[in-house]
Amino acid sequence: MSKESWKPGTMIYPLPAVIVTVGANREEWNPLTIAWTGTICSDPVMCYISVRKERHSYPILMREMEFTINLTTEELARATDWVGVRSGRDNDKWAATGLTPIPGEKVKSPTIEESPLSIECRVKSVTDLGTHSMFVADVLNVRADSRWIDPETGRFALEASKPLVYLHGHYYGLGELIGKFGFSVQKAHNKKKK
């Protein structure tokens, strides 16, 4: 086996393909697709998104300093792509995709009703990185679609919603379960001692 060296590039994949929503009122609410996103701290709970400055949502985000991350599913793949390649300057993304905005609970930006999980965030800092600005945010609220909550155990089964991921220009569903966190250690602990 051998490895080739390539020039530096954005090759950390797969990433969640999320729809971020911004705006203080219904007239300016806008969804945009983001793949440069993730968790950055557990306590306090924080995440980030990186957004190009030329995006229609960028000045809205800079002014309001709030956003909502809406996770997507295989069923939402077409809408996810559409809101990422069309601008809110020229299009009513809600009407074009059939996505349903509902008011946020802790932020002014909306939640997408069809999303299995929506994460309401308030920006803590903005860092200009070059082509993108990174918005580091505190998580204020998480809204889970009750369709994916087991009524008996209360467990949220995000995997049952068929999450959508982005991999180097393409969208994919997730594969089969390989293990759970700690399974490699758990196997060793389950062996009988002689």
KOLLUMVEX-12512 format. One line per 3 residues: their letters; for each residue x, y, z of C-alpha. Coordinates in Angstrom, 3 decimals. Layout:
A = X/Y/Z ~ ...
***
This chain:
MSK = 0.000/0.000/0.000 ~ 1.245/3.511/-0.767 ~ -0.007/7.055/-0.264
ESW = 0.193/10.021/-2.645 ~ 0.742/13.570/-1.434 ~ -1.780/16.129/-2.672
KPG = -1.945/19.885/-2.275 ~ -3.853/21.049/0.823 ~ -7.604/20.749/0.413
TMI = -10.882/20.281/2.233 ~ -10.935/16.502/2.452 ~ -12.407/15.807/5.895
YPL = -15.511/13.852/4.895 ~ -18.281/12.888/5.323 ~ -19.914/15.938/6.863
PAV = -23.514/16.564/7.826 ~ -25.442/18.341/5.074 ~ -27.510/20.776/7.134
IVT = -29.870/23.601/6.329 ~ -29.100/26.682/8.397 ~ -31.908/29.180/8.818
VGA = -31.408/32.869/9.545 ~ -33.491/36.020/9.860 ~ -35.401/38.043/12.420
NRE = -38.829/37.958/10.769 ~ -40.829/35.985/8.211 ~ -40.053/38.452/5.421
EWN = -36.299/37.769/5.657 ~ -36.202/34.190/6.935 ~ -33.809/32.336/4.655
PLT = -32.491/28.773/4.514 ~ -29.008/27.948/3.198 ~ -27.171/24.657/2.925
IAW = -23.965/24.306/4.941 ~ -21.551/21.390/5.161 ~ -18.804/23.232/7.077
TGT = -20.367/22.704/10.492 ~ -19.833/20.715/13.644 ~ -19.695/20.375/17.417
ICS = -16.754/22.082/19.114 ~ -17.481/21.817/22.843 ~ -19.650/19.695/25.156
DPV = -19.726/21.948/28.216 ~ -20.756/24.617/27.477 ~ -22.498/23.172/24.432
MCY = -21.112/24.946/21.361 ~ -21.006/24.441/17.615 ~ -19.932/26.328/14.523
ISV = -20.859/27.051/10.940 ~ -18.620/28.560/8.256 ~ -20.298/30.808/5.681
RKE = -19.030/32.519/2.530 ~ -19.283/36.307/2.744 ~ -21.073/36.610/-0.613
RHS = -24.002/34.469/0.535 ~ -27.345/36.285/0.800 ~ -27.659/35.094/4.414
YPI = -24.264/36.440/5.500 ~ -25.298/40.060/6.297 ~ -28.467/38.804/8.000
LMR = -26.381/36.461/10.130 ~ -23.896/39.223/10.963 ~ -26.708/41.564/12.027
EME = -28.809/39.086/14.033 ~ -25.970/36.885/15.403 ~ -28.383/33.942/15.663
FTI = -29.090/30.921/13.495 ~ -30.699/27.492/13.576 ~ -29.014/24.330/12.312
NLT = -31.603/21.954/10.852 ~ -30.401/18.406/10.265 ~ -31.490/16.849/6.990
TEE = -32.559/13.430/5.762 ~ -32.470/11.408/2.562 ~ -36.065/12.527/1.994
LAR = -34.920/16.168/2.182 ~ -31.953/15.695/-0.210 ~ -33.462/17.604/-3.144
ATD = -34.551/20.544/-0.949 ~ -31.159/20.535/0.793 ~ -29.340/20.804/-2.507
WVG = -31.748/23.385/-3.934 ~ -31.404/25.854/-1.054 ~ -27.632/25.515/-1.374
VRS = -27.396/26.322/-5.078 ~ -30.069/29.023/-5.321 ~ -29.915/32.439/-3.687
GRD = -32.556/33.924/-1.419 ~ -31.903/37.234/-3.210 ~ -33.727/35.898/-6.266
NDK = -35.856/33.021/-4.993 ~ -38.471/32.188/-2.397 ~ -36.742/29.054/-1.170
WAA = -39.658/28.085/1.054 ~ -42.148/28.050/-1.817 ~ -39.719/26.366/-4.219
TGL = -38.853/23.493/-1.878 ~ -42.029/23.042/0.141 ~ -40.060/23.371/3.382
TPI = -42.084/24.776/6.274 ~ -40.603/27.484/8.523 ~ -41.897/27.639/12.080
PGE = -40.874/30.274/14.635 ~ -37.858/29.526/16.795 ~ -38.313/29.180/20.541
KVK = -35.080/30.785/21.820 ~ -33.940/32.609/18.660 ~ -35.629/34.695/15.960
SPT = -34.476/32.415/13.148 ~ -36.973/29.734/12.171 ~ -36.931/25.984/12.573
IEE = -37.686/23.777/9.573 ~ -40.683/21.642/10.484 ~ -39.552/18.728/8.302
SPL = -36.117/18.532/9.971 ~ -35.663/15.675/12.460 ~ -33.556/17.865/14.753
SIE = -33.114/21.630/14.932 ~ -30.427/23.360/16.998 ~ -31.005/27.001/17.957
CRV = -27.772/28.962/18.339 ~ -26.506/32.387/19.407 ~ -23.199/33.549/17.937
KSV = -20.389/33.947/20.435 ~ -17.628/34.968/18.014 ~ -16.949/35.439/14.309
TDL = -13.550/34.704/12.789 ~ -12.673/35.777/9.253 ~ -10.791/32.822/7.782
GTH = -10.483/33.776/4.103 ~ -13.228/32.532/1.791 ~ -15.401/31.806/4.843
SMF = -16.163/33.331/8.212 ~ -16.567/30.904/11.094 ~ -19.459/31.585/13.456
VAD = -18.847/29.959/16.837 ~ -22.097/29.713/18.765 ~ -23.660/28.652/22.031
VLN = -26.458/26.104/21.665 ~ -29.546/27.578/23.322 ~ -32.147/24.956/22.481
VRA = -32.571/21.656/20.647 ~ -35.901/20.752/19.068 ~ -36.485/17.085/18.261
DSR = -39.223/15.796/15.957 ~ -41.417/13.498/18.059 ~ -41.673/11.040/15.137
WID = -38.152/9.874/16.026 ~ -38.605/9.629/19.813 ~ -39.385/6.167/21.196
PET = -42.477/6.640/23.399 ~ -41.434/3.825/25.738 ~ -37.767/4.702/26.316
GRF = -37.666/8.396/25.349 ~ -34.631/7.631/23.138 ~ -34.227/9.903/20.125
ALE = -33.533/7.656/17.114 ~ -31.912/10.079/14.679 ~ -30.621/7.140/12.622
ASK = -34.224/6.120/11.868 ~ -34.778/9.450/10.080 ~ -32.097/8.447/7.521
PLV = -29.663/11.378/7.939 ~ -28.071/12.953/4.884 ~ -24.312/13.497/4.631
YLH = -22.097/15.370/2.165 ~ -18.979/13.748/0.754 ~ -16.795/15.718/-1.665
GHY = -19.576/17.136/-3.826 ~ -22.078/14.308/-3.373 ~ -24.903/13.464/-0.961
YGL = -25.188/10.056/0.707 ~ -27.279/8.242/3.257 ~ -25.603/6.424/6.125
GEL = -24.572/2.779/5.951 ~ -25.195/0.006/8.427 ~ -24.345/0.157/12.126
IGK = -20.806/-1.049/12.899 ~ -20.696/-0.500/16.651 ~ -21.475/1.946/19.418
FGF = -19.141/4.269/21.281 ~ -16.790/2.150/23.384 ~ -17.582/-1.147/21.641
SVQ = -13.907/-1.978/21.148 ~ -13.293/-1.777/24.885 ~ -16.578/-3.412/25.779
KAH = -15.646/-6.566/23.861 ~ -12.511/-6.932/25.981 ~ -14.469/-6.462/29.220
NKK = -17.066/-9.077/28.275 ~ -14.506/-11.877/27.943 ~ -14.547/-14.271/30.886
KK = -11.491/-14.132/33.122 ~ -9.641/-17.419/33.559
***
